[in-house]
Amino acid sequence: MSNLWPWLAVAGVGALHGLNPATGWTFAAAWGVRSGDRAQALRALAPIAIGHAASVALVAGAVVFGLAMDRVMLQVLAGVLLVVIVGYHLAGRKTKKTRAPAGHIGLALWSFMMSTAHGAGLMLVPVFIPLCMANTPAREITASGSLILALAAVGIHTGAMLAVMGLIACGVCRGFDAGGRLLQSHRRKLSSATR
């Protein structure tokens, strides 16, 4: 059972992270509601996951290889990249044209930038610190372990986060559907009452 706790901690942090609206479930739900295709909400999770996993893998790889990472520098670089992309996006803006939502590449890039800016991956490092010092079998999956195990931890974290995000996005879409049906039934009742 002691080997399972670090993995459960990584999955738990991912699930907790998935509850945060800033992780992208709001975008996924908006895509599903706007398109009228609820599967679009689930398809939007793939680019979000790719961007987030890339950011977390960047930190995990640096920790595994013992590279020093300056969190402030990463946040500044992500912020500068965000400003450049927003500037580029706004430069081509037409005043009377309704803009389509960002595509999958834009969503993945947004996810990578936001994950990097708020320090994704760094939250997993404290989970492993006690394990690095302990002489337990769980020590294998710590930051001093192999890159494959670190990437497995990234996968478990991202998978748990995606599961929670998918449940919330689908729930929001179902809520909008139910709300729309409720409004239509009230309109029908009002129109039949006024006749």
Secondary structure, 3 states (H helix, E strand, C coil): CCCHHHHHHHHHHHHHHHHCHHHCHHHHHHHHHHHCCHHHHHHCHHHHHHHHHHHHHHHHHHHHCCCCCCHHHHHHHHHHHHHHHHHHHHHCCCCCCCCCCCCHHHHHHHHHHHHHHCCCCCCCHHHHHHHHHCCCHHHHHCCCCCHHHHHHHHHHHHHHHHHHHHHHHHHHHHHHHHHHHHHHHHHHHHHHHHC
